[in-house]
Amino acid sequence: MIKICSFLPAATSMIYEMGLENQLVGVTFECHSDKPKVVRSYLEGTNHTSQEIDQIVSQSKAQGKSLYYIDDSLLASLAPDIIFTQDVCDVCQIDTSHVARSVYKLTKEPELIPLIPRNLEDIYQNAITIAKAFDQEERGYELLAKLKKRTDFILDTLRKNNAPLKRVMVMEWLDPIYNCGHWIPYQIAQAGGVDMLSNPSGYSIVTAWEKILLYNPEVLVVAPCGFDVNRSSQELEALTKLEGWDTLQAVQNNAVFLADADLFTQPSTTVVDGIELLAALFHPDLFEVPKKLENKYLSFHASEKVK
């Protein structure tokens, strides 16, 4: 039996959804799995603010250091045949080059399969790549068929009702403010919105508050990478204290929401959950928030009460 490690939560999630976890022998500390945790982070267990995290990341980059490390002895004992890695963001997860330096020391060097999604189509193709590695390609296509049925329903409903595109913004970080990039703009589009401040298929970047005020989104979704709604609500003051906050159309329309980042920043099948949530937030007259996602978001007024 082929033994596989997944060094990114998105791949681990897909492996479980396709029922292939029996061959999974090791994961990262962020994976929702009982498999041995091979990859750890120096930030694990800390409680830094958004600004502090941004400073730590910037310093690490400047010094050429990684925020992650591998338990080399554990990896050697697991002796995997294949390791899934990523090369999209060396801040969010350990990257392929770092993994390569560890596997080079092993007696049996495993195959590294980098997953490099830039958009939704890439994420869907990753499911096929993962399934092929397990020699179970058909399970990948079965999973994609289920996902397509869900997104087709949203697109068909929007078309039938001639729903206008909502002018929105999704923030990937609070302090400093980052726009959204990679596949998130495509999620927004499939949910019936447009984010003109976003960077489709590219990296998110620091975005000036003055630019956001001029853009004046109708709907604002705050989903800082790695945060859930409770964590984000603790730092919402970084936005609400800014001059002009109360003048935003999204604020005046009670259309400011916090959302769990894993619906957007993880290139897994949860991106479809994210599309379904966004559709309900953008077009509440056409869609309801799915029951399973009710605890994955908060309205601005509700979030003010969270301590």
C-alpha positions in Angstrom: 0.0 0.0 0.0 1.3 3.5 -0.9 1.9 5.6 2.1 1.2 9.3 1.7 1.8 12.5 3.7 -0.1 15.7 3.2 1.7 18.9 4.2 -1.2 21.2 3.5 -4.7 21.1 5.1 -6.5 21.6 1.8 -5.1 18.3 0.4 -5.8 16.5 3.7 -9.5 17.7 3.5 -9.8 16.4 0.0 -8.3 13.1 0.9 -10.9 12.6 3.6 -13.7 13.7 1.4 -12.7 11.1 -1.1 -12.5 8.4 1.6 -8.8 7.8 1.0 -7.5 8.5 4.5 -6.4 4.9 5.2 -3.3 5.5 3.2 -2.6 8.9 4.8 0.3 8.5 7.4 1.2 12.1 8.3 -0.1 15.6 8.2 0.6 19.2 9.4 -0.4 20.7 12.8 -3.3 22.6 11.1 -5.0 19.5 9.6 -8.2 18.2 11.1 -6.9 14.7 11.4 -5.7 12.2 14.0 -2.7 11.3 11.9 0.8 12.1 13.2 1.7 15.8 12.9 4.9 16.0 10.9 5.0 19.8 10.2 4.9 22.4 13.0 5.0 26.2 13.2 7.0 28.5 15.4 3.8 30.5 15.8 1.8 27.5 17.0 0.1 28.2 20.3 0.9 32.0 20.3 -1.7 34.7 20.4 -0.3 37.7 18.4 -2.3 40.5 17.0 -2.8 40.9 13.3 -0.2 43.7 13.3 2.3 41.6 15.2 1.8 38.6 12.9 2.4 40.8 9.9 5.6 42.1 11.4 6.9 38.6 12.3 6.1 37.4 8.8 7.9 40.4 7.2 11.0 39.8 9.4 11.1 36.1 8.6 11.0 36.9 4.9 13.7 39.5 5.2 15.9 37.0 7.0 15.1 34.2 4.7 13.7 32.1 7.5 10.6 29.8 7.4 7.8 29.9 10.0 7.6 26.1 9.8 9.7 23.1 10.6 9.6 19.4 10.1 9.9 16.7 12.7 12.7 14.9 10.8 12.7 11.8 13.0 9.0 11.3 12.8 9.1 11.8 9.0 11.9 9.1 8.7 9.8 6.7 10.8 6.7 7.1 8.7 8.7 6.6 5.4 6.1 8.0 3.1 6.1 7.2 -0.7 4.5 10.5 -1.6 4.2 13.9 0.0 1.8 16.6 -1.1 3.3 20.1 -0.8 2.4 23.6 -1.9 4.1 26.5 -3.6 1.3 29.1 -3.4 2.2 30.9 -0.2 5.2 30.2 2.1 3.5 32.2 4.8 0.4 30.1 5.0 2.0 26.6 4.7 5.4 25.0 4.4 6.7 25.2 0.8 8.2 22.5 -1.4 11.8 23.7 -1.2 11.8 23.5 2.6 10.3 19.9 2.4 12.9 18.9 -0.2 15.7 19.8 2.2 14.3 17.4 4.7 13.5 14.4 2.4 17.0 14.6 0.9 18.2 13.2 4.2 15.9 10.2 4.2 17.1 6.7 3.3 14.1 6.4 1.0 13.3 9.6 -0.7 9.6 10.1 -1.4 8.1 11.7 -4.4 7.0 15.4 -3.8 3.8 16.5 -5.6 3.4 20.2 -5.4 -0.1 21.6 -5.6 -0.1 25.2 -7.0 -3.7 26.5 -7.4 -4.2 30.0 -8.6 -7.9 29.9 -9.4 -11.0 27.7 -8.8 -10.2 25.5 -11.8 -6.8 24.7 -10.4 -8.3 23.7 -7.1 -10.7 21.3 -8.8 -7.8 19.9 -10.8 -5.9 19.3 -7.6 -8.6 16.9 -6.5 -7.9 14.8 -9.6 -4.1 15.0 -9.0 -4.6 13.8 -5.5 -6.9 11.0 -6.5 -4.5 9.8 -9.2 -1.7 9.6 -6.6 -3.9 7.1 -4.7 -4.7 5.3 -8.0 -8.3 6.3 -7.4 -8.9 8.8 -10.2 -12.6 8.1 -10.4 -13.1 9.3 -6.9 -11.8 12.7 -7.9 -14.3 13.0 -10.7 -17.1 11.9 -8.4 -16.2 14.6 -6.0 -16.1 17.3 -8.7 -19.5 16.3 -10.0 -21.0 16.9 -6.6 -19.3 20.3 -6.3 -20.4 21.4 -9.8 -24.0 20.6 -9.0 -23.9 23.0 -6.1 -22.3 25.8 -8.0 -24.5 25.3 -11.1 -27.6 25.8 -8.8 -26.3 29.2 -7.7 -25.3 30.4 -11.2 -28.7 29.2 -12.7 -30.6 31.0 -9.9 -28.7 34.3 -10.5 -29.4 34.1 -14.3 -33.0 33.3 -13.9 -33.6 36.2 -11.7 -31.3 38.6 -13.6 -29.6 39.3 -10.3 -27.3 42.4 -10.5 -23.7 42.0 -9.6 -23.0 43.4 -6.1 -20.0 45.7 -5.6 -18.2 43.9 -2.8 -14.8 43.6 -1.0 -13.4 40.6 0.7 -10.5 41.4 3.1 -7.8 38.8 3.7 -6.1 40.7 6.5 -7.1 43.5 9.0 -4.0 45.3 10.1 -2.7 46.3 7.6 -5.6 45.8 5.3 -5.1 43.3 2.5 -7.4 42.8 -0.5 -8.1 39.2 -1.7 -6.3 37.3 -4.4 -5.9 33.9 -6.1 -9.2 32.0 -6.3 -11.3 34.3 -4.0 -12.2 36.8 -6.7 -13.6 33.8 -8.7 -15.6 32.7 -5.7 -17.0 36.2 -5.5 -18.0 36.1 -9.2 -19.8 32.8 -8.9 -21.7 34.1 -5.9 -23.0 37.1 -7.9 -20.5 39.8 -6.9 -17.5 41.7 -8.2 -14.5 42.9 -6.2 -12.7 45.5 -8.2 -10.0 45.8 -5.5 -9.1 42.1 -5.8 -6.2 40.4 -7.6 -7.5 37.4 -9.5 -5.0 34.5 -9.7 -2.4 36.7 -7.9 -1.3 37.5 -4.4 -3.2 39.7 -2.0 -1.5 43.0 -1.3 -1.8 45.8 1.2 -4.6 48.1 0.1 -4.9 51.7 1.2 -8.0 52.7 3.2 -8.5 55.8 1.0 -8.8 53.5 -2.0 -11.5 51.4 -0.2 -13.4 54.6 0.7 -13.4 55.6 -2.9 -14.5 52.2 -4.0 -17.3 52.2 -1.4 -18.4 48.5 -1.4 -22.0 47.6 -1.0 -21.0 44.4 0.9 -17.9 44.0 3.0 -16.6 40.5 4.1 -13.8 40.3 6.6 -12.0 37.0 6.5 -8.4 37.3 7.7 -6.3 34.3 6.7 -6.1 31.7 9.5 -8.8 33.4 11.6 -12.3 32.3 12.5 -15.1 34.8 13.2 -14.4 35.0 17.0 -10.7 35.7 16.4 -11.5 38.4 13.8 -14.1 40.1 16.0 -11.4 40.7 18.6 -9.6 43.0 16.2 -12.5 44.6 14.3 -11.7 47.9 16.0 -8.7 48.2 13.6 -11.4 48.9 11.0 -14.2 50.7 12.9 -11.8 53.3 14.2 -10.7 54.4 10.7 -11.9 57.7 9.5 -14.9 57.4 7.2 -15.9 53.9 8.3 -19.4 55.0 9.0 -19.8 56.4 5.6 -19.2 53.1 3.8 -22.3 51.9 2.0 -21.8 48.4 3.4 -21.8 49.8 6.9 -24.9 51.9 6.3 -26.7 48.9 4.7 -25.8 46.6 7.6 -23.9 44.5 5.0 -20.6 44.0 6.9 -19.8 40.4 7.7 -17.1 38.4 9.4 -16.4 34.9 8.0 -14.2 32.0 8.8 -11.2 32.2 6.6 -11.1 28.5 5.8 -14.1 29.1 3.5 -11.9 31.2 1.3 -8.1 30.9 1.9 -7.9 27.1 1.9 -7.8 25.7 -1.7 -10.0 22.8 -0.9 -13.6 21.9 -1.5 -14.6 24.3 1.2 -14.3 27.0 -1.5 -17.8 25.8 -2.6 -19.1 26.4 0.9 -17.6 29.8 0.6 -19.4 30.5 -2.7 -22.7 29.4 -1.1 -22.2 31.7 1.9 -21.2 34.6 -0.3 -24.3 34.1 -2.5 -26.5 34.3 0.6 -24.7 37.4 1.8 -24.8 39.2 -1.6 -28.3 38.1 -2.5 -30.3 37.3 0.6 -33.5 37.6 -1.4 -32.5 34.6 -3.5 -30.4 32.4 -1.2 -30.4 31.3 2.4 -27.2 30.6 4.4 -26.8 26.8 4.5 -27.5 25.4 8.0 -24.0 23.9 8.3 -22.5 27.4 7.7 -24.6 29.4 10.2 -21.7 29.3 12.7 -19.1 30.3 10.1 -20.1 33.9 9.8 -21.3 36.9 11.8 -23.0 40.2 10.9 -21.1 43.3 12.0 -23.7 44.1 14.7 -23.6 40.5 16.1 -19.8 40.6 16.1 -19.7 43.7 18.2 -21.1 41.6 21.1 -18.4 38.9 20.8 -15.7 39.2 23.5 
